[in-house]
Amino acid sequence: MRIGHGYDVHAFTAGDGLWLGGVRIEHDQGVAAHSDGDVVLHALMDALLGAAGLGDIGQHFPDSDARYRDAASGDLLQDVLRKIQAQNLRVVNVDVTVIAQTPRFGPHRGAMVRSMAQLLQLDERRVNLKATTHEGLGALGKGEGIAVHAVALLEDAG
């Protein structure tokens, strides 16, 4: 068994929505990012890569590379999954915590879990998603951005 932790944060910027967990969510802001800015999938990729001992997403998909400009994070996650499988590993489960004042996640939670489960080729019961606020503290608490922690457990595919 191998465990990995991932973290990502993005500042809000002008926009009309954002991608979270592979789901487009209408919102009065977007996020500043090189790719589509899916902070949930970015943290998840870092957790998976970390568990596999394969570095981080910046090494695999650098923001200095024009190929990843506006890239769909779901596609990048699929690439990460292939890299993990090439190491003869498989995902056991993932646990994700979103930290943001807005948007509200309750109405989108089910769709996000379904999306992540499909992308990871997992049963939905192996994908856990939580959301919390920052209780008004700091930049996240003032609604200036969104952060995510993710943990992934891998095992030998045997």
C-alpha positions as CSV (number, residue, x, y, z in Angstrom):
1,M,0.0,0.0,0.0
2,R,1.1,3.5,-0.8
3,I,-0.4,6.8,0.3
4,G,0.0,10.2,-1.2
5,H,-1.1,13.7,-0.4
6,G,-1.8,16.5,-2.8
7,Y,-2.6,20.2,-2.4
8,D,-3.5,22.9,-4.8
9,V,-4.8,26.5,-4.6
10,H,-6.0,28.9,-7.2
11,A,-7.0,32.6,-6.9
12,F,-10.4,33.6,-8.2
13,T,-10.5,36.0,-11.2
14,A,-13.0,37.4,-13.6
15,G,-15.1,34.6,-15.2
16,D,-18.4,32.9,-15.3
17,G,-17.7,29.5,-13.8
18,L,-15.1,27.0,-12.9
19,W,-14.2,23.3,-13.3
20,L,-14.2,21.3,-10.0
21,G,-13.8,17.5,-10.0
22,G,-14.4,17.4,-13.7
23,V,-17.7,19.2,-13.4
24,R,-18.4,22.7,-14.8
25,I,-19.9,24.9,-12.1
26,E,-21.6,28.2,-12.8
27,H,-20.1,30.9,-10.6
28,D,-19.7,34.6,-10.8
29,Q,-15.9,34.1,-11.0
30,G,-13.3,31.8,-12.6
31,V,-9.8,30.8,-11.5
32,A,-6.4,32.0,-12.6
33,A,-4.7,29.0,-14.1
34,H,-2.6,27.8,-17.1
35,S,-4.9,24.8,-17.7
36,D,-8.7,24.7,-17.0
37,G,-7.8,25.3,-13.4
38,D,-9.7,22.3,-11.9
39,V,-8.1,22.7,-8.4
40,V,-9.8,19.4,-7.3
41,L,-8.3,17.3,-10.0
42,H,-4.9,19.1,-9.6
43,A,-4.7,18.2,-6.0
44,L,-5.9,14.7,-6.8
45,M,-3.2,14.2,-9.4
46,D,-0.5,15.3,-7.0
47,A,-1.8,12.8,-4.4
48,L,-1.8,10.0,-7.0
49,L,1.7,10.9,-8.3
50,G,3.0,11.2,-4.8
51,A,1.7,7.8,-3.8
52,A,3.4,6.3,-6.9
53,G,6.6,8.1,-6.2
54,L,6.3,10.0,-9.6
55,G,6.8,13.6,-8.5
56,D,4.1,16.2,-9.0
57,I,2.0,17.6,-11.8
58,G,4.4,20.5,-12.3
59,Q,7.0,18.0,-13.5
60,H,4.6,16.1,-15.8
61,F,2.6,19.1,-17.1
62,P,4.6,22.3,-16.6
63,D,2.9,25.6,-17.0
64,S,5.8,26.7,-19.2
65,D,4.7,24.2,-21.9
66,A,2.1,25.6,-24.3
67,R,0.7,22.1,-24.9
68,Y,-1.0,22.4,-21.5
69,R,-2.5,25.8,-22.0
70,D,-6.3,25.5,-21.3
71,A,-5.8,21.7,-21.0
72,A,-8.7,19.7,-19.6
73,S,-7.7,18.4,-16.2
74,G,-9.7,15.2,-16.8
75,D,-7.4,14.4,-19.7
76,L,-4.3,15.1,-17.6
77,L,-5.8,12.8,-14.8
78,Q,-6.2,10.1,-17.4
79,D,-2.5,10.4,-18.3
80,V,-1.6,10.2,-14.6
81,L,-3.7,7.1,-14.2
82,R,-1.8,5.5,-17.1
83,K,1.5,6.3,-15.5
84,I,0.3,4.7,-12.2
85,Q,-0.9,1.6,-14.0
86,A,2.5,1.4,-15.8
87,Q,4.0,1.1,-12.3
88,N,1.7,-1.9,-11.7
89,L,-0.3,0.1,-9.2
90,R,-4.0,0.7,-8.9
91,V,-6.1,3.2,-7.0
92,V,-7.8,1.9,-3.9
93,N,-9.6,5.1,-2.8
94,V,-9.3,8.9,-2.6
95,D,-10.4,11.5,-0.1
96,V,-10.7,15.1,-1.1
97,T,-11.4,18.2,1.0
98,V,-12.3,21.5,-0.8
99,I,-11.7,24.7,1.2
100,A,-13.7,27.7,-0.1
101,Q,-16.2,30.3,1.0
102,T,-18.0,30.0,-2.4
103,P,-19.4,28.4,-4.4
104,R,-21.6,26.1,-2.3
105,F,-20.7,22.5,-3.0
106,G,-23.8,20.6,-1.8
107,P,-25.7,20.8,-5.0
108,H,-22.7,19.7,-7.0
109,R,-21.2,17.0,-4.7
110,G,-22.9,14.0,-6.4
111,A,-21.9,15.0,-9.9
112,M,-18.3,15.7,-8.8
113,V,-18.0,12.3,-7.0
114,R,-19.5,10.5,-10.1
115,S,-17.1,12.4,-12.4
116,M,-14.0,11.6,-10.3
117,A,-15.1,7.9,-9.9
118,Q,-15.5,7.6,-13.7
119,L,-12.1,9.3,-14.4
120,L,-10.4,7.0,-11.8
121,Q,-12.3,3.9,-12.9
122,L,-13.5,3.4,-9.3
123,D,-16.8,2.6,-7.6
124,E,-18.3,5.9,-6.2
125,R,-18.0,4.5,-2.7
126,R,-14.2,4.7,-3.1
127,V,-14.3,8.5,-3.8
128,N,-15.0,10.8,-0.8
129,L,-15.5,14.5,-1.2
130,K,-15.9,17.0,1.6
131,A,-16.1,20.8,1.6
132,T,-15.6,23.4,4.3
133,T,-15.1,27.1,4.6
134,H,-12.2,29.0,6.0
135,E,-14.4,30.6,8.6
136,G,-13.7,34.1,7.2
137,L,-10.0,33.8,8.0
138,G,-7.2,34.8,5.5
139,A,-7.5,35.0,1.7
140,L,-9.6,31.9,1.4
141,G,-11.9,33.1,4.1
142,K,-12.3,36.4,2.3
143,G,-13.4,34.5,-0.8
144,E,-10.2,35.3,-2.8
145,G,-9.6,31.7,-3.9
146,I,-10.1,28.1,-3.5
147,A,-7.8,25.3,-2.1
148,V,-8.0,21.5,-2.0
149,H,-6.3,18.8,-0.1
150,A,-6.4,15.2,-1.5
151,V,-5.2,11.9,-0.2
152,A,-4.9,8.8,-2.4
153,L,-4.3,5.2,-1.5
154,L,-2.6,2.9,-4.1
155,E,-1.9,-0.8,-4.0
156,D,0.0,-3.3,-6.2
157,A,-2.2,-4.3,-9.1
158,G,-0.8,-7.8,-8.6
